[in-house]
Amino acid sequence: MQTERATSPALAGLVSLIVAIDSPKMLEKKSRKSKQQTLLYHAAGKSQKQAAELAGIAERTLRRAKARQHWFGDIQAGYEKRGRKSLFTPLFKDVLILV
């Protein structure tokens, strides 16, 4: 004897939405300030694990922030600073405005 489940598409969509909301995979984005605070804790002599726990972020987030700080000079770099460098420097733009 085989039983079939009769579910409507609306009910199935609602169930998947509830599961997605309760999922622990949906983490909130950590602020720039908390990442900088973690780097300060680490620079002050705390271990990476201790610094991450104090600021409430993951150790991996701390490692990524340190790498971005090293390579780009800013912890949020890599997102905004892509592509070719501008041919027009700020000084050049000021001169163009005056002309």
QUIQUI-V306488 format. One record per backbone hydrogen bond with DSSP energy under -0.5 kcal/mol. NH is the residue of the N-H (numbers start at 1). CO is the residue of the C=O. Records with the same first field share a line. If there is no record, write none. Layout:
NH: CO + CO
This chain:
6: 4
7: 5
12: 8
13: 9
14: 10
15: 11
16: 12
17: 13
18: 14
19: 15
20: 16
21: 17
22: 18
23: 19
26: 23
27: 25
35: 31
36: 32
37: 33
38: 34
39: 35
40: 36
41: 37
42: 38
43: 39
44: 40
45: 42
46: 41
51: 47
52: 48
53: 49
54: 50
55: 51
56: 52
57: 52
62: 58
63: 59
64: 60
65: 61
66: 62
67: 63
68: 64
69: 65
70: 66
71: 67
72: 68
73: 68 + 69
74: 68
77: 74
79: 76
80: 76
82: 80
89: 87
93: 89
94: 90
95: 91
96: 92
97: 93
98: 94
99: 95
